[in-house]
Amino acid sequence: MKFNTKAIHGGQKYEETTGAVMTPVFQTSTYAQSSPGVNKGYVYSRAANPTRTALENAFASIENGTRGFAFSSGLSAIDCVLRLLKPGDEVIAGNDLYGGTYRMFTRLFHKYGLNFKFVDLGEISNVTNAVSDSTKLIWIETPTNPLMKIVDILGVTNAIKNKDTTILIAVDNTFATPYLQRPLDLGVDIVMHSATKYLGGHSDLVMGALMVKDEELAEELHFIQFAAGAIASPMDSFLALRGIKTLHLRMQRHCENGLAIANFLKEHKQVSDVYYPGLESHPNHEIAKKQMDDYGGMVSFRLKDESKKATFKFLESTKLFTLAESLGGVESLVNHPSTMTHASIPEEERVKIGITDSLVRLSVGVEDIDDLLDDLAQALER
Ligand SMILES: *Cc1c(COP(=O)(O)O)cnc(C)c1O
């Protein structure tokens, strides 16, 4: 199946007892047994629930994996991956990470004896130089949040797997989605999503996803999901499954609108830098072109007037772009990383990687592009 078909049919079949085309919300915690231990494949909903199974099969299908897992949040999906490790193990991660991931690594798992090295993954040699005997996991985000840097996934997997095949490589594919890039096909072991964002797509749930190809790894992750218990609920699973069925349609429009807005901002006299991997001026454009099928709906930029006052005036002046955290929904959002999504990163670190007060991040929705451009134009004129 091609991607657009998988988004709708991947891993799905109609419900057996009624023929319902859409898997219903199986809002149940437990399942009748005809004799102790004799059941219809479901025992208790922390272990498995039919609505969640349908979603997890869709997750596996769209990322070209064999198994998928649905969690109560993106962070609980990451938490599940880190629980594969043990004290003394080391993780190498990018230095331009989602704020909550950085917070979990440095303030939670660091306490339990895991060590973290943050490097600029833009240079493959930074990764290979950082690898030690204790390295067990490489954590990649691409495009990065909020600076839209691109990591060469195949470059990293080739360099690492040639050296040591026991090191796991994980990609947070939240920004790109499998519509744009499929890391499992590039030799990555685990794909993670905040399904809160594009997979759900309607800003109406919080959810995480993991997808893998390897059966043994799948069993380990399933054990942790079951034993730690951070599962997605039946209702949220239903909503996410419904969201995935239009992922390809939404992403196509997100990409069209994202590029149009990046081009508009690039030419605007009040704007200095624009961060969008689809622009030829983007420093990683060539890798993006090779690795991604299109460039997505996330655009960051800086105003020429770098004062906090000017930036706040813009953020308070948009009408269609709602000032809010999160991203990936049908509606357009605007965000101020340094005070909102990335406030948990210490100021010194933030400034070092370029997340200053003048930086603005847009999640470009699927509205009419003329209305979105008008809104940005009026807010920039104020
Ligand atoms: C939102 C986000 C997360 C965290 O996911 P939650 O669903 O909020 O727990 C992780 N990574 C990225 C890139 C995100 O945007």
The ligand as an SDF file (V2000), in Angstrom:
LIG
                    3D

 15 15  0  0  0  0  0  0  0  0999 V2000
    5.0780   17.9670   22.3060 C   0  0  0  0  0  0  0  0  0  0  0  0
    6.3430   17.2560   22.0170 C   0  0  0  0  0  0  0  0  0  0  0  0
    6.8060   16.2280   22.8490 C   0  0  0  0  0  0  0  0  0  0  0  0
    6.0840   15.8400   24.1410 C   0  0  0  0  0  0  0  0  0  0  0  0
    4.8540   15.2480   23.8850 O   0  0  0  0  0  0  0  0  0  0  0  0
    3.5640   15.3960   24.8550 P   0  0  0  0  0  0  0  0  0  0  0  0
    2.5170   14.7420   24.0650 O   0  0  0  0  0  0  0  0  0  0  0  0
    3.3620   16.8620   25.0860 O   0  0  0  0  0  0  0  0  0  0  0  0
    3.9080   14.6850   26.1260 O   0  0  0  0  0  0  0  0  0  0  0  0
    7.9790   15.5880   22.4970 C   0  0  0  0  0  0  0  0  0  0  0  0
    8.6660   15.9250   21.3800 N   0  0  0  0  0  0  0  0  0  0  0  0
    8.2550   16.9150   20.5640 C   0  0  0  0  0  0  0  0  0  0  0  0
    9.0590   17.2470   19.3490 C   0  0  0  0  0  0  0  0  0  0  0  0
    7.0890   17.6100   20.8460 C   0  0  0  0  0  0  0  0  0  0  0  0
    6.7080   18.5990   20.0380 O   0  0  0  0  0  0  0  0  0  0  0  0
  1  2  1  0
  2  3  1  0
  2 14  2  0
  3  4  1  0
  3 10  2  0
  4  5  1  0
  5  6  1  0
  6  7  2  0
  6  8  1  0
  6  9  1  0
 10 11  1  0
 11 12  2  0
 12 13  1  0
 12 14  1  0
 14 15  1  0
M  END
$$$$
